[in-house]
Amino acid sequence: MNIRKYQEDLEEQILSEFATLSKKSKGRKSEEKRCDIRTDFQRDRDRIIYSKAFRRLKHKTQVFISPEGDHYRTRLTHTLEVSQIARTIARSLRLNEDLTEAIALGHDLGHTPFGHAGERVLNEACSFGFKHNEQSVRTVEILEKDRKGLNLTWEVRDGIQHHTGEIMPSTPEGQIVRFADKIAYINHDIEDAIRGGIISENDLPEDCCIVLGKTPSARINSTIINIIENSKDGKGIRMSYEFQQANNQLRSFMFDNVYIGSIAKKEESKAELMLKRLFLYLVDKPKLLPVDFQREIEKDGIERTVLDYVAGMTDRYAIRKFQEIFVPASW
């Protein structure tokens, strides 16, 4: 018995008519023998979980750089929380949960060290710019598995590419991840900011709390329910106007009170300076790159190669590399 074929048939029987079926995937860039057990989307999810880039997320900043407490989010815990929210929505709408999970787990694989501060400085320092969603796609297509790439399906790569930006994902599962990402980071960043004493529950806009709820869990739950109720017709994943406005207002509040200029961000300028100096120094002295990266310069160019190297760093590796290059060692 071919278990994969059985699961594909089961998808066709139980999933919504709007779901993306694994047997109807647009496929991979390179053809390969299909698994006898897992569907293509299940296989993609597993490849992402087993990747080096996924493991590195545990040492990459979500919002707060080098927090003292053990309970603040990292890029890895954020990714897992996005996956859980997205899976809940997908299952409730009878969409493809495996595809949703694969996109969610892979959406931030290309994120820089030090969160969006790192993304911002690399975008400014590099002549052709930098976006973490594009780097996530590059990571799974090229950089992973000793530059063989993970050879993921088109649907997963599309969802990763468009989890942010102006273009919506082509599948409803990808659209779910786009919403789940925002739901997760807004509410969990609020929780971390309250834990750090930057804001309190009483500081949150009262009209938002009336619509969404007074606690992170209440807001997440009500927003998930709202998305499910407003997306049943298969005309795209969306929330009601009232909920969208409340979430937008809450996001603006976070930018005004936490993301920009708060005490939680006092170390960002140091991180930005450090990454910028690392990037420019390595562009000027590429022989300091690891040998496997030096081999790629002729094909990809110096800037692209250094960008891949620096963007893939964890926070602590970037600090260690900066110290190695710029801080005098004792003797």
Buried (B, 14 or more C-beta within 10 A) or exposed (E): EEEBEEBBEEBBEEBBEBBBBBBEBEEBEEEEEBBEEBBBBBBBBBBBEEBEBBEBBEBBBBBBBEBEEEEBBBBBBBBBBBBBBBBBBBEBBBBBBBBBBBBBBBBBBBBBBBBBBBBBBBBEBBEEEBBBBBBBBBBBBBBBBEEEBBBBBBBBBBBBBBBBEEEEBBBBBBBBBBBBBBBBBBBBBBBBBBEBEBBEEEBBBEEBBEBBBEBBEEBBBBBBBBBBEBBEEEEEBBBBEEBBBBBEBBBEBBEEBBBEEBEBBEBBEBBBEBBBBBBEBBBEEBEBBEEEBBEBBEEBBBBBBBBBBBBBBBBEBBBEBBEEEEEEEEE
